[in-house]
Amino acid sequence: MIAVKNYKASEEVANFIAMTNPAKVLAFRPSDEAKKRVSELIEREKSDEISVEEKRELDYYMQLEHLMRMAKIFARKPELFHQRNR
């Protein structure tokens, strides 16, 4: 997985997403198609059958998942963003 190198920037984006419509952020779920694709990529990675391009795709999905998890945390508790960025 590609590490998020600039945590402050990613937290700011996650907070922006969270604050645009917290209820919608909390209700968001990936589509069945997206979940299926990620599962396929994970299985290919586990069996060492993943291509370089597929690995990049999986890394991208993991970054998006991380961003959405942070957005959901900030949507639930906006004060956490402000505490972390003092």
TIDOPA-982580 format. One record per residue (C-alpha): chain; x, y, z; residue in three letters; residue number from 1. Coordinates in nm, 4 decimals, always signed. Layout:
TIDOPA-982580
   ch       east      north         up    aa     i
    A          X          Y          Z   ALA   NUM
...
//
This chain:
TIDOPA-982580
   ch       east      north         up    aa     i
    A    +0.0000    +0.0000    +0.0000   MET     1
    A    +0.1151    +0.3529    -0.0741   ILE     2
    A    +0.1412    +0.5478    +0.2494   ALA     3
    A    -0.0337    +0.8794    +0.2736   VAL     4
    A    +0.2732    +1.1009    +0.3006   LYS     5
    A    +0.1089    +1.4241    +0.4041   ASN     6
    A    -0.1294    +1.3382    +0.6843   TYR     7
    A    -0.2252    +1.6987    +0.7501   LYS     8
    A    -0.3389    +1.7499    +0.3904   ALA     9
    A    -0.5342    +1.4239    +0.3849   SER    10
    A    -0.6969    +1.5116    +0.7176   GLU    11
    A    -0.7984    +1.8505    +0.5803   GLU    12
    A    -0.9587    +1.6877    +0.2758   VAL    13
    A    -1.1316    +1.4285    +0.4948   ALA    14
    A    -1.2648    +1.7039    +0.7199   ASN    15
    A    -1.3892    +1.9003    +0.4185   PHE    16
    A    -1.5709    +1.5913    +0.2895   ILE    17
    A    -1.7141    +1.5209    +0.6347   ALA    18
    A    -1.8429    +1.8723    +0.6886   MET    19
    A    -2.0115    +1.9112    +0.3484   THR    20
    A    -2.2891    +1.6732    +0.4544   ASN    21
    A    -2.2023    +1.4596    +0.7581   PRO    22
    A    -2.5153    +1.2439    +0.7318   ALA    23
    A    -2.4418    +1.1515    +0.3703   LYS    24
    A    -2.0772    +1.0805    +0.4507   VAL    25
    A    -2.1799    +0.8462    +0.7323   LEU    26
    A    -2.4350    +0.6731    +0.5083   ALA    27
    A    -2.1904    +0.6243    +0.2196   PHE    28
    A    -2.1151    +0.2653    +0.1220   ARG    29
    A    -1.9155    +0.1518    -0.1806   PRO    30
    A    -2.1100    -0.0131    -0.4591   SER    31
    A    -2.1270    -0.3906    -0.4846   ASP    32
    A    -1.9204    -0.3605    -0.8025   GLU    33
    A    -1.6438    -0.1699    -0.6216   ALA    34
    A    -1.6448    -0.4139    -0.3279   LYS    35
    A    -1.6233    -0.7077    -0.5692   LYS    36
    A    -1.3308    -0.5511    -0.7564   ARG    37
    A    -1.1376    -0.4816    -0.4360   VAL    38
    A    -1.1986    -0.8393    -0.3196   SER    39
    A    -1.0681    -0.9711    -0.6518   GLU    40
    A    -0.7573    -0.7549    -0.6284   LEU    41
    A    -0.6901    -0.8629    -0.2706   ILE    42
    A    -0.7214    -1.2299    -0.3697   GLU    43
    A    -0.4846    -1.1759    -0.6632   ARG    44
    A    -0.2369    -1.0060    -0.4316   GLU    45
    A    -0.2555    -1.2891    -0.1775   LYS    46
    A    -0.1850    -1.5458    -0.4478   SER    47
    A    +0.0990    -1.3387    -0.5987   ASP    48
    A    -0.0894    -1.3122    -0.9268   GLU    49
    A    -0.1386    -0.9362    -0.9193   ILE    50
    A    +0.0018    -0.7241    -1.2008   SER    51
    A    +0.1781    -0.3933    -1.1430   VAL    52
    A    -0.1233    -0.2074    -1.2786   GLU    53
    A    -0.3621    -0.4016    -1.0540   GLU    54
    A    -0.1392    -0.3322    -0.7529   LYS    55
    A    -0.1603    +0.0399    -0.8290   ARG    56
    A    -0.5365    +0.0083    -0.8561   GLU    57
    A    -0.5541    -0.1720    -0.5214   LEU    58
    A    -0.3308    +0.0884    -0.3587   ASP    59
    A    -0.5597    +0.3608    -0.4914   TYR    60
    A    -0.8668    +0.1871    -0.3460   TYR    61
    A    -0.6861    +0.1584    -0.0116   MET    62
    A    -0.6070    +0.5311    -0.0136   GLN    63
    A    -0.9702    +0.6116    -0.0869   LEU    64
    A    -1.0833    +0.3815    +0.1912   GLU    65
    A    -0.8457    +0.5527    +0.4342   HIS    66
    A    -0.9738    +0.8949    +0.3316   LEU    67
    A    -1.3374    +0.7912    +0.3740   MET    68
    A    -1.2675    +0.6346    +0.7138   ARG    69
    A    -1.1128    +0.9605    +0.8285   MET    70
    A    -1.4075    +1.1558    +0.6840   ALA    71
    A    -1.6509    +0.9343    +0.8735   LYS    72
    A    -1.4570    +0.9826    +1.1972   ILE    73
    A    -1.4636    +1.3598    +1.1499   PHE    74
    A    -1.8333    +1.3506    +1.0517   ALA    75
    A    -1.9106    +1.1718    +1.3791   ARG    76
    A    -1.6821    +1.3890    +1.5921   LYS    77
    A    -1.5816    +1.7158    +1.4217   PRO    78
    A    -1.3930    +1.8231    +1.7323   GLU    79
    A    -1.1305    +1.5532    +1.6642   LEU    80
    A    -1.0131    +1.7387    +1.3543   PHE    81
    A    -0.9778    +2.0630    +1.5457   HIS    82
    A    -0.7979    +1.8932    +1.8362   GLN    83
    A    -0.5454    +1.7339    +1.5996   ARG    84
    A    -0.4780    +2.0581    +1.4136   ASN    85
    A    -0.4106    +2.3024    +1.6934   ARG    86
//
